């Protein structure tokens, strides 16, 4: 299958997890992919893994300076874009009594300000329509403890897909949100616990899912490619839940 042969695609946060798997799927279907990440080492490893059809740039998704530089680099390297998966984000779960202004500002800068201004800078690179997918979360639809700031940012992202779709309608650019539920990604291994503790955390999260398992990064990637392709040409401003039924059942 080669729905994306000759297509140019951006995946932010493409150095691990959902972003890396999505970049792999785009390349499998013929695309050239530009990935970003904040960690130079993991970004270089990901680029080598993806092969010659991948380009990479260290970029902080919450920095307007980095966003402008990214858009200029893509214009220079690719000339245009056909699709973008704006995936980079941060998630910290903090009790209400421990919230700080810095936590609030850092989370909103990365999860809301960054995507908004990135779309602003990328829009001129989309010449003949195209698709932008924002990474949301099931937390935008549910009330989870210790997640007030993170959840608020993802609720904002879901609404951005609607408003940005209106703003970009004349350009033929569709904007949608993909909202994952609990997904098995490398982030679990970076939480600082032992292998046994990591498994216990994953098993506990799986009990919250009607399908009784975590989702996979490939399931996320397949949905991103659907939203990026002409197969979803009549879908815009929508929030697609990929959560095993968490938000619905």
Secondary structure per residue as TSV (DSSP state, phi and psi in degrees):
chain	resnum	aa	ss	phi	psi
A	1	X	-	360.0	134.3
A	2	X	-	-140.9	59.5
A	3	X	T	-65.1	-19.9
A	4	X	T	-117.6	22.0
A	5	X	T	-58.6	125.9
A	6	X	T	80.8	-1.1
A	7	X	-	-86.2	151.8
A	8	X	E	-112.5	127.7
A	9	X	E	-133.9	142.5
A	10	X	E	-110.0	134.5
A	11	X	E	-127.5	109.4
A	12	X	T	-81.5	150.2
A	13	X	T	61.8	37.8
A	14	X	T	-89.3	12.5
A	15	X	T	-91.5	-4.6
A	16	X	S	-165.0	170.2
A	17	X	H	54.6	-134.0
A	18	X	H	-61.8	-38.7
A	19	X	H	-65.3	-45.0
A	20	X	H	-64.9	-44.5
A	21	X	H	-63.3	-37.6
A	22	X	H	-66.8	-41.5
A	23	X	H	-59.5	-40.7
A	24	X	H	-61.1	-43.7
A	25	X	H	-66.1	-40.6
A	26	X	H	-60.3	-43.5
A	27	X	H	-66.9	-39.1
A	28	X	H	-58.3	-30.6
A	29	X	T	-100.0	19.5
A	30	X	T	101.3	-3.3
A	31	X	-	-80.9	158.9
A	32	X	E	-98.3	136.0
A	33	X	E	-126.3	135.6
A	34	X	E	-106.5	124.1
A	35	X	E	-115.5	152.7
A	36	X	E	-129.3	162.7
A	37	X	E	-172.2	164.4
A	38	X	S	-89.6	-22.3
A	39	X	-	-97.9	113.0
A	40	X	H	-60.9	-41.6
A	41	X	H	-63.6	-51.0
A	42	X	H	-66.9	-31.4
A	43	X	H	-66.2	-42.5
A	44	X	H	-66.0	-39.0
A	45	X	H	-62.1	-44.4
A	46	X	H	-63.6	-41.5
A	47	X	H	-62.7	-41.8
A	48	X	H	-64.0	-39.6
A	49	X	H	-65.3	-36.6
A	50	X	H	-76.4	-28.6
A	51	X	-	92.0	-165.4
A	52	X	T	-68.5	-15.1
A	53	X	T	-86.9	6.9
A	54	X	E	-115.5	139.7
A	55	X	E	-121.3	156.6
A	56	X	E	-142.6	151.4
A	57	X	E	-146.8	129.7
A	58	X	E	-67.1	124.4
A	59	X	-	-154.6	132.1
A	60	X	-	-91.3	115.8
A	61	X	T	-66.2	-13.7
A	62	X	T	-97.3	2.3
A	63	X	-	-102.9	119.5
A	64	X	H	-64.2	-33.4
A	65	X	H	-62.7	-45.8
A	66	X	H	-66.1	-36.5
A	67	X	H	-62.8	-45.5
A	68	X	H	-62.9	-41.5
A	69	X	H	-66.1	-37.4
A	70	X	H	-63.0	-47.0
A	71	X	H	-60.7	-41.3
A	72	X	H	-66.2	-39.2
A	73	X	H	-66.3	-42.5
A	74	X	H	-62.4	-42.5
A	75	X	H	-59.8	-40.9
A	76	X	H	-70.7	-43.3
A	77	X	H	-82.2	-39.4
A	78	X	T	-108.2	-29.3
A	79	X	S	86.1	-38.5
A	80	X	S	-156.9	174.7
A	81	X	-	-128.1	149.2
A	82	X	S	-110.7	-24.9
A	83	X	E	-157.8	153.9
A	84	X	E	-144.4	131.6
A	85	X	E	-107.1	103.9
A	86	X	E	-88.7	92.1
A	87	X	-	-106.7	-27.9
A	88	X	-	-59.8	136.3
A	89	X	-	-172.2	171.9
A	90	X	-	-127.3	151.6
A	91	X	-	-140.0	112.3
A	92	X	-	-127.0	129.0
A	93	X	-	-101.1	113.6
A	94	X	-	-128.2	129.5
A	95	X	-	-58.5	149.5
A	96	X	G	-53.2	-43.2
A	97	X	G	-70.9	-12.3
A	98	X	G	-106.2	2.9
A	99	X	-	-64.9	143.2
A	100	X	-	-127.8	162.0
A	101	X	H	-63.0	-36.4
A	102	X	H	-63.1	-44.5
A	103	X	H	-59.1	-44.2
A	104	X	H	-61.3	-50.7
A	105	X	H	-64.6	-43.6
A	106	X	H	-61.6	-43.6
A	107	X	H	-68.7	-43.8
A	108	X	H	-69.6	-35.6
A	109	X	I	-60.3	-45.5
A	110	X	I	-77.2	-43.3
A	111	X	I	-89.1	-22.5
A	112	X	I	-122.3	-56.4
A	113	X	I	-60.0	-45.5
A	114	X	H	-58.2	-56.0
A	115	X	H	-57.7	-40.4
A	116	X	H	-61.5	-51.1
A	117	X	H	-74.3	-24.9
A	118	X	H	-66.8	-44.0
A	119	X	H	-60.0	-41.1
A	120	X	H	-56.7	-44.6
A	121	X	H	-76.2	-30.1
A	122	X	H	-82.3	-28.0
A	123	X	G	-50.5	-43.4
A	124	X	G	-65.0	-15.4
A	125	X	G	-83.6	-12.7
A	126	X	-	-89.7	107.2
A	127	X	-	-91.3	-35.9
A	128	X	S	-129.6	67.9
A	129	X	-	73.1	-147.1
A	130	X	E	123.5	-177.6
A	131	X	E	-140.2	135.4
A	132	X	E	-118.9	128.0
A	133	X	E	-115.9	122.8
A	134	X	E	-95.9	140.0
A	135	X	E	-89.0	111.0
A	136	X	-	-96.0	-140.4
A	137	X	-	-173.6	152.6
A	138	X	G	-59.7	-21.8
A	139	X	G	-65.5	-17.5
A	140	X	G	-70.0	-19.1
A	141	X	T	-110.2	-9.2
A	142	X	S	-127.6	160.5
A	143	X	-	-104.0	95.1
A	144	X	-	-97.7	144.0
A	145	X	T	-67.2	150.0
A	146	X	T	63.2	20.0
A	147	X	-	-125.8	24.0
A	148	X	H	-61.2	-47.6
A	149	X	H	-71.1	-48.7
A	150	X	H	-58.2	-45.4
A	151	X	H	-63.0	-39.2
A	152	X	H	-64.0	-38.0
A	153	X	H	-65.9	-38.9
A	154	X	H	-74.4	-31.8
A	155	X	H	-63.3	-38.2
A	156	X	H	-63.7	-40.5
A	157	X	H	-63.1	-42.4
A	158	X	H	-59.2	-42.1
A	159	X	H	-71.0	-33.1
A	160	X	H	-58.0	-36.7
A	161	X	H	-59.6	-35.4
A	162	X	H	-73.4	-50.4
A	163	X	H	-69.5	-39.3
A	164	X	H	-68.2	-33.0
A	165	X	H	-59.7	-40.5
A	166	X	H	-66.0	-45.0
A	167	X	H	-62.3	-34.2
A	168	X	T	-103.1	7.5
A	169	X	G	-57.9	-41.3
A	170	X	G	-66.9	-21.8
A	171	X	G	-89.3	-5.4
A	172	X	T	75.0	16.4
A	173	X	E	-91.3	122.2
A	174	X	E	-91.3	136.6
A	175	X	E	-122.7	125.9
A	176	X	E	-134.7	163.3
A	177	X	E	-112.8	136.6
A	178	X	E	-106.5	125.6
A	179	X	E	-114.9	100.0
A	180	X	E	-73.7	152.3
A	181	X	-	-95.2	-150.8
A	182	X	S	-65.8	119.1
A	183	X	B	-120.8	138.9
A	184	X	-	-78.3	104.3
A	185	X	-	-132.0	169.2
A	186	X	G	-62.7	-11.5
A	187	X	G	-60.9	-29.3
A	188	X	G	-62.8	-39.3
A	189	X	G	-70.7	-18.5
A	190	X	G	-95.4	8.3
A	191	X	S	-82.6	-5.8
A	192	X	S	97.6	-4.8
A	193	X	-	-91.1	178.8
A	194	X	-	-76.1	170.6
A	195	X	H	-60.2	-38.3
A	196	X	H	-66.3	-41.8
A	197	X	H	-65.0	-38.9
A	198	X	H	-61.3	-44.2
A	199	X	H	-64.7	-39.1
A	200	X	H	-62.9	-40.6
A	201	X	H	-63.0	-45.9
A	202	X	H	-63.1	-42.5
A	203	X	H	-63.7	-39.4
A	204	X	H	-64.8	-43.2
A	205	X	H	-65.3	-34.9
A	206	X	H	-63.5	-30.4
A	207	X	H	-67.5	-20.2
A	208	X	T	-82.0	-11.2
A	209	X	S	-97.3	128.2
A	210	X	T	-54.1	-32.6
A	211	X	T	-79.6	-4.8
A	212	X	S	62.0	36.1
A	213	X	S	-158.3	163.0
A	214	X	-	-80.3	154.1
A	215	X	B	-77.0	168.1
A	216	X	-	-110.9	156.5
A	217	X	H	-63.9	-30.1
A	218	X	H	-67.0	-35.5
A	219	X	H	-65.7	-35.6
A	220	X	H	-66.6	-48.1
A	221	X	H	-59.2	-43.3
A	222	X	H	-60.8	-37.4
A	223	X	H	-71.2	-39.4
A	224	X	H	-59.0	-45.9
A	225	X	H	-65.0	-34.9
A	226	X	H	-61.1	-46.5
A	227	X	H	-69.2	-25.8
A	228	X	H	-83.9	-15.6
A	229	X	S	-98.1	171.9
A	230	X	G	-69.0	-12.1
A	231	X	G	-61.7	-22.8
A	232	X	G	-112.4	30.2
A	233	X	T	-62.3	-17.8
A	234	X	T	-104.8	16.6
A	235	X	-	-115.1	122.2
A	236	X	-	-154.0	150.0
A	237	X	S	70.2	14.7
A	238	X	-	-100.4	158.4
A	239	X	E	-114.9	112.5
A	240	X	E	-100.0	114.4
A	241	X	E	-82.1	127.0
A	242	X	E	-123.2	78.9
A	243	X	S	-139.2	12.4
A	244	X	T	65.4	16.9
A	245	X	T	94.3	6.2
A	246	X	T	-55.4	-46.8
A	247	X	T	-83.7	-15.1
A	248	X	T	-102.2	-31.7
A	249	X	-	-110.5	360.0
